Amino acid sequence: MEIGRVQEMKVAYFKSFGAFLDGETGNEEDNILLPNNQFNEEDNLKEGDEVKVFIYKDSEDRLIATRETPYIQVGDIGELEVLDVTKIGSFLNMGLNRDLFLPYKEQLHEVHVGDRFLVTMYVDKTGRLSASMYIEDVLLTDSNYKVDDMVQGTVYSINPDLGAKVAIDNKFKALLPLYEMNENIEVGSKIKARVSRITEEGKLDISFRKAAYMQMDDDSSFILEKLQNKYSGFMPLNDKSAPEAIKSELNMSKNSFKRAVGRLLKQGKITIENNGVKLK
């Protein structure tokens, strides 16, 4: 028997208030109640039948079974909504008639009623189900994704030195690098991006941009349009410009800028000057 997981359990016997499921310890006191409101006559449950249930502790710390399926189980990661906030923690909607407690020490940031964010479920020292926003160690690095695959995920943390940490499919570790960030990216943001790299550890680096050979055409057209409309034929940026200046003006990396300018130069559409790029 596992607390916090959906599992098959055998009906041991019935009482007036419900069915008791075999705790498989040989001790009747360890059998678990499945209340009457969890089944009816049409179910035709009998002793010895197996039933799929979720096990948790009720408000009186008694183990109890339900046939309802929660939004997440122990070890899973899911996005849950805050229903109430107290001095010791918050209560989240996990899809059952009992809410999931998020202790204050397991919160990454301040939360409010109505907020939705990713958490994992665990069993605390008292055997109660609890939630944690610290999902880093639960995320996996063994996805089947390949470079250039499109993926979707949710931002769960932002590192000011690295970028946005993203849970792909609520399951796999990914990083949106700092140079890809914009002011709209925050914890909870939904991300759709391309796998740009897979590290030796199996973590995914993701990008909003296309593969370099495809992105080059878009970047070249973008720079050409800026030269024509914003800069009146001369852009004060070149391959000696600081990456920060290029990012600020064009929202692209220096490498992307150099590739796009090289393409335009080869096409004979620009010339390179000492202090910038000039439209022909």
N, C-alpha and C positions, 0 to 999 in steps of 0.2 A: 504494500500500500504506500502510495506517495502523496503527501500533502501538496496541493497546488498543481496537480496534473490530472488530465482526463485519463481514465483507466477502466478496465473491465473488472467488476467485482461480483461475487456470487451471493445471492440472497440466502441468508442462513435461516431466518424465521421472521414471523410477523408479530407485531403488537398492535393494539388499537390505534396507536398514533403513527404507525409507519412500519416500514420493513427494515430489518437489521441486516447489514452486509457483513460477510465474514472478513474479520481483520486478519485472519490466517496466523494467529498466534496461539490458538488453542484455548484462549481465555475469552469467555463471552463478554467480559467488560471492555475488551478491545474492539468489539464489533461496532459498526458505524451506522447511525440512523439515516435512513432515506425517508423523509417525512411524507405523510399521505398526500400532500399537495404536489408531490413530484411524480405521481402516477395515478391512474384511475382503473376502473374495471375493464375498460377496453384493452389495457396493456396485458391483462391476464397474467400478472406476475405470479410465479410459484416458487416455492423453496427449491433451491438448486439452480434456478435461472441465473444467467449472467446479464448484468446491466451495465451500461457505460455511464460513469459518473465522474464528477469533479469533487475533490475532497478539500475542505477548508475548515477553520474553526469559527464557531458562531460567537455571538456577543458574550456568551458565558464560558468561552474557552473550551467548548465541547466540539470534538470532531463531528462533522456532519457532511452528508453527501447531497449533491444536487445533480439533476440531469440537464440543467442549463449549462451552456458552454460560455466561459468567460472570454473577454476580448484577448487576454494573454494568459499564459501559464508560466510556472516557474522556469526560469532560464530563457524565456522568450523576451522579445523587445516589441513594444507596440506603442502607439500614440493614444494616450488617455486624456480625458477632460477633468479639470479640477472642479469638484462640486462644493468643497468647503475648505476654508483656511483657518487654522487655529494656531495657538502659540507654540504648540509642540510639533506641528506638521500639518499636512494637508490630506484631504480625502479625495480619491479619484474614482471615477466611474469605470468599473471593470466588467460591467454587463450582468452583474448578479444583484440580488437584493441586499448584499453586504458590500460596502465600499472598500477600496484598497487604500491602506494608510501609507502615506509618503512622509517619513520622518524628516524633521528639519535638517538633520545632519546629512541626509541623502539628497538634498536639493542643491543644484548648481547655481541657482539664482532665485530671486524672489518670484513667487508665483501668485496668481490671482484667480478668483472664481471665473470659470469660463475659458481659462488658458488650456491649450492642448500642447503636449510635448511628449517626446519619447522617454519611456522608462522601461526598466526590466523588473521582473517580479522575483522575489527571493523569500525564503523562510527564515525568520529571525530566530534569535536564541530561545524565545519562548514557544516557538512552533507556529507563530502567526504569520500570515502572508503580509508582505510589505513590498513597497516599491522603492526604486532608486533611479536617480537621473544619471548615475555614473555607469554608463553602458559600455564604455571603452573596452573593458576586459571581456565583455560578453560577445562583442562583434567578432566575426570570423574573417579569415584571410584565405579561404580555400574556394573562392567562387570559380565558376566556369567561364567568366567573362574574358574576352580577348581585347587586345588593343584595337581601338576604333569602334568597338561595340557601344551602342547607346544605352545608358543606364538612368535610373531614377532613384532618388533618395531624399532624405530629410537632414538638414543641418542640425546637429545636436550640440556643437560646441564651436567656438571661434578662438583660435590661437593668434594673437596679434603678430607673432613672428613667422607663422607658417601659413595660415589661411583658415578656411572653414573645414571642420571635420564633418563628414557626411556619412550617414548610415544608408547604404544602398540596399533597397528591398527590406529595410529594417533588419538587416542581417550581416552585411559585409562592410569592412572598414574602407573608407575612401577619403581623399584629401583634395579639396579645391584650392590650389596654391594661391598665395597672397596676391600675386600679380593678376589673377583672374577675378579678384573680388571687386564688388561695387557697393555703393551705399545701400542697395536694396537687400543685400545678403545679411540675414540675421538668424539667430537660433529659431528653429521652426520652419525656416524657408524650405520650400519644395524645389528640388534641383533636378533638371533633366540635362544630362551632359554626355560627353564622349569620353571613353577610357583612353587616356593619352599615354599612360605608362603603368606597368605592373612591377612593383618592387620585388626584390629577392624574397622578402617576407610574405609576399602575396597581397600586400595592400594596393589599392587602386588609386592612381592619380587621375583626376578627371578634369575636363576642360569644356568650356562653352564653345570653343573654337573648333573648326573642322580640322582634319589632318592637314599638315603643312602644305602639301602639294595642292590641296583643294582651297585652303584658306588664302593662299597667296593671290589668287584671282580676286577674291573679295576685298582683300586688303589693298591691292593695287588700285581697284576701282574706287575704293573709299578715299585713298590718298589723292587720286586724280581729281575727285569731286571736291575735296577740300582745297586743293590748289586753285581750282577754277572759281569756286564760290566764296570761300572764306579768306583765302590768303592772297587773292588777286594775282596769282601767278608765281608767287614766291613764298616758300615755307621755310622758316628759320630753324630747320631741323636737318641733321645729317647723321652719318654713321659715327660721328664724334660726340653727338649729343648725349646727355645723361639719360639713362633708362627712365628715371623719374619724370624728366621733361617730356619724353615721348609718350609715356603712360598718361600723363596729365593732359596732353594735347589730343592724343589719338586713341587712347584707351587700348593700346596694344603693346606687346613686349618689344624690346629693342631688336631682337632677332627677327621677329615678324616684320618690323619696319624695314630692316635691311633687305630681307628677301623681297618685299613688295617694291621697294625703291629699285632694287636690281632688275626686277622684271620690267618696270617702267623705263629704266635706262636702256635695257636691251631692246625694248620696243621703239626706242627713239622718241618717247613722249616727254622726257625731261632731260635736264642737264644738272650735274652736280657742281655747286659753287662752294667757295671756301666756308661760307657761313650758312649754307642751306641748300634747298632743292628748288630749281627753277623750271617752270613750265615752258616747253618749246612753243 
